[in-house]
């Protein structure tokens, strides 16, 4: 990476990837999570996802596809039916989505198409429990755009770990969500030293520029 690069450098054609974090039916569709079967669909989290986050992610996905950016999705999913491969933290929480559980699939609005990459992870950090760094380097990635949930948990870890590994990370803040506005804004403030915090309009504009 050139030392003159900045976090808000222009996206490079052929070297830009976008990662959607944990946009799965179990977390995003009210009533799918067995830990919260009576979830209120009009709560802050579900309403933000429905009205703002998912539509913005759809725009990002369309622009990434049109611009030729690499598209990756990571999902929380055990590699086994009984979850014995999960991280200790996920066992203690407990978080377990079996390898064959359709609730762990990416939501229909962001359904991966041919040639897009889905990486199942069994910990909070995608760089800890998948080979994403190996994949991104093979894709010659320089600019890494991130969107997803939760802003202050799995998204936060992806941003920090990606930055530590030398990627120029962009966070589309209005395409991310967590359980309260206070938590969301606190996470953005903390992540500012690891990424360029932007919004969907600007990220879409830059993704569109990849094919200009």
C-alpha positions as CSV (number, residue, x, y, z in Angstrom):
1,X,0.0,0.0,0.0
2,X,1.5,3.4,-0.9
3,X,2.3,5.5,2.2
4,X,0.6,8.4,0.5
5,X,-2.8,6.6,0.5
6,X,-5.6,8.0,2.7
7,X,-8.7,6.3,4.0
8,X,-10.9,8.3,1.6
9,X,-8.8,7.6,-1.5
10,X,-10.7,7.0,-4.7
11,X,-11.8,3.4,-5.2
12,X,-9.6,1.6,-7.6
13,X,-11.0,-0.4,-10.5
14,X,-10.3,-4.1,-10.1
15,X,-9.1,-3.6,-6.5
16,X,-12.3,-2.8,-4.7
17,X,-14.4,-5.2,-2.7
18,X,-17.6,-4.9,-0.6
19,X,-18.4,-7.0,2.4
20,X,-21.9,-7.4,3.8
21,X,-21.7,-8.6,7.4
22,X,-24.3,-10.9,8.9
23,X,-27.3,-9.8,6.9
24,X,-29.1,-13.1,7.6
25,X,-32.8,-14.0,8.0
26,X,-32.4,-15.1,11.6
27,X,-31.2,-11.6,12.7
28,X,-33.1,-9.4,10.2
29,X,-36.6,-10.9,9.9
30,X,-38.6,-10.5,13.2
31,X,-39.5,-13.8,14.8
32,X,-36.8,-15.9,13.2
33,X,-34.4,-15.7,16.1
34,X,-35.4,-18.3,18.7
35,X,-33.8,-16.2,21.4
36,X,-36.3,-13.4,20.5
37,X,-39.4,-15.1,19.1
38,X,-41.7,-12.3,20.1
39,X,-39.5,-9.5,18.7
40,X,-41.3,-6.3,17.9
41,X,-41.1,-5.6,14.2
42,X,-41.5,-1.8,14.9
43,X,-38.6,-1.7,17.4
44,X,-35.7,0.6,16.6
45,X,-33.5,-2.2,15.2
46,X,-36.0,-3.8,12.9
47,X,-37.5,-0.6,11.7
48,X,-34.1,0.9,10.9
49,X,-33.2,-2.2,9.0
50,X,-36.4,-2.3,7.1
51,X,-36.7,1.4,6.2
52,X,-33.1,2.5,5.9
53,X,-30.3,-0.1,6.2
54,X,-31.5,-2.8,3.8
55,X,-32.6,-0.4,1.1
56,X,-29.2,1.3,1.3
57,X,-27.5,-2.0,1.1
58,X,-29.5,-2.9,-2.0
59,X,-28.2,0.3,-3.6
60,X,-24.7,-0.5,-2.6
61,X,-25.0,-4.1,-4.0
62,X,-26.4,-2.9,-7.3
63,X,-23.6,-0.3,-7.7
64,X,-20.9,-2.8,-6.8
65,X,-22.2,-5.3,-9.3
66,X,-22.5,-2.7,-12.0
67,X,-19.0,-1.3,-11.3
68,X,-17.3,-4.7,-11.2
69,X,-16.4,-4.7,-7.5
70,X,-15.9,-8.0,-5.8
71,X,-19.0,-8.8,-3.6
72,X,-18.6,-10.8,-0.4
73,X,-21.0,-11.8,2.3
74,X,-20.2,-13.2,5.7
75,X,-22.7,-15.0,7.8
76,X,-22.7,-16.6,11.2
77,X,-23.0,-20.3,10.6
78,X,-21.4,-23.3,12.2
79,X,-19.6,-25.8,10.0
80,X,-21.3,-28.7,11.8
81,X,-24.9,-29.5,12.7
82,X,-24.1,-29.6,16.5
83,X,-21.9,-26.4,16.4
84,X,-18.9,-28.1,18.0
85,X,-16.6,-26.0,15.8
86,X,-17.8,-22.7,17.1
87,X,-15.7,-20.3,19.1
88,X,-15.8,-20.6,22.9
89,X,-17.5,-17.2,23.0
90,X,-20.3,-18.3,20.7
91,X,-20.7,-21.5,22.8
92,X,-21.0,-19.4,25.9
93,X,-23.4,-16.8,24.5
94,X,-24.8,-19.2,23.0
95,X,-25.0,-18.5,19.3
96,X,-25.4,-21.5,17.0
97,X,-26.8,-21.6,13.4
98,X,-26.4,-25.1,12.1
99,X,-24.8,-25.7,8.7
100,X,-28.2,-26.7,7.2
101,X,-30.4,-24.1,8.9
102,X,-32.1,-21.9,6.3
103,X,-32.6,-19.2,8.8
104,X,-28.9,-18.5,8.5
105,X,-29.2,-17.7,4.8
106,X,-28.6,-14.2,3.5
107,X,-31.8,-12.2,3.3
108,X,-33.7,-12.3,0.0
109,X,-33.1,-8.6,-0.7
110,X,-29.3,-9.2,-0.9
111,X,-29.3,-12.8,-2.2
112,X,-25.9,-13.6,-3.6
113,X,-25.7,-14.4,-7.3
114,X,-23.2,-16.5,-9.3
115,X,-19.5,-15.5,-8.7
116,X,-20.2,-13.8,-5.3
117,X,-18.5,-15.2,-2.2
118,X,-20.3,-16.3,1.0
119,X,-18.0,-16.9,4.0
120,X,-19.5,-18.7,7.0
121,X,-17.9,-17.6,10.3
122,X,-18.2,-19.2,13.7
123,X,-17.0,-16.2,15.7
124,X,-17.8,-12.5,15.8
125,X,-14.7,-11.6,13.7
126,X,-14.7,-12.5,10.1
127,X,-10.9,-12.2,9.9
128,X,-10.6,-14.6,12.9
129,X,-12.7,-17.5,11.7
130,X,-12.6,-17.4,7.9
131,X,-9.9,-17.2,5.2
132,X,-11.2,-13.7,4.1
133,X,-7.8,-12.1,4.3
134,X,-6.4,-14.8,1.9
135,X,-9.4,-14.3,-0.4
136,X,-9.2,-10.5,-0.4
137,X,-5.5,-10.7,-1.2
138,X,-6.1,-13.1,-4.0
139,X,-8.7,-10.6,-5.3
140,X,-6.0,-7.9,-5.2
141,X,-8.2,-5.8,-2.9
142,X,-7.1,-2.4,-1.8
143,X,-10.4,-0.7,-1.0
144,X,-12.7,-2.6,1.3
145,X,-16.3,-1.3,1.8
146,X,-18.2,-2.7,4.7
147,X,-21.9,-2.6,5.6
148,X,-24.0,-4.8,7.9
149,X,-24.9,-5.6,11.5
150,X,-24.2,-5.1,14.4
151,X,-22.4,-1.8,14.0
152,X,-20.7,-2.1,17.4
153,X,-20.0,-5.8,17.3
154,X,-19.3,-7.8,14.1
155,X,-19.1,-4.8,11.9
156,X,-16.7,-3.1,14.3
157,X,-14.4,-6.2,14.3
158,X,-14.4,-6.4,10.5
159,X,-13.4,-2.7,10.2
160,X,-10.6,-2.9,12.8
161,X,-9.2,-6.2,11.6
162,X,-9.3,-5.1,8.0
163,X,-7.5,-1.9,8.8
164,X,-4.8,-3.8,10.7
165,X,-4.2,-6.0,7.7
166,X,-3.6,-3.1,5.4
167,X,-6.9,-2.5,3.6
168,X,-8.3,1.0,3.0
169,X,-11.6,0.5,4.8
170,X,-14.8,2.4,4.1
171,X,-17.8,2.1,6.3
172,X,-21.2,3.0,4.9
173,X,-22.7,4.1,8.2
174,X,-26.3,4.4,7.0
175,X,-26.1,0.8,5.8
176,X,-25.3,-0.5,9.3
177,X,-27.4,-1.1,12.3
178,X,-27.4,-2.1,16.0
179,X,-29.9,-2.0,18.8
180,X,-30.0,1.7,19.5
181,X,-29.0,5.0,18.0
182,X,-26.7,5.7,20.9
183,X,-24.8,2.4,20.4
184,X,-24.6,3.1,16.6
185,X,-23.2,6.6,17.0
186,X,-20.7,5.5,19.7
187,X,-19.4,2.8,17.4
188,X,-18.9,5.2,14.5
189,X,-17.0,7.6,16.8
190,X,-14.7,4.8,18.0
191,X,-14.1,3.4,14.4
192,X,-13.2,6.7,12.9
193,X,-9.5,6.0,13.5
194,X,-9.7,2.7,11.5
195,X,-11.8,3.6,8.5
196,X,-13.4,6.3,6.4
197,X,-16.9,6.7,7.7
198,X,-19.1,7.7,4.8
199,X,-22.7,7.3,3.6
200,X,-24.5,5.3,1.0
201,X,-24.8,8.2,-1.5
202,X,-21.1,8.9,-1.6
203,X,-20.1,5.2,-1.6
204,X,-22.5,4.5,-4.5
205,X,-21.1,7.5,-6.4
206,X,-17.6,6.1,-6.0
207,X,-18.7,2.6,-6.9
208,X,-20.3,4.0,-10.1
209,X,-17.0,5.6,-10.9
210,X,-15.3,2.2,-11.2
211,X,-17.0,1.6,-14.6
212,X,-16.7,5.2,-15.8
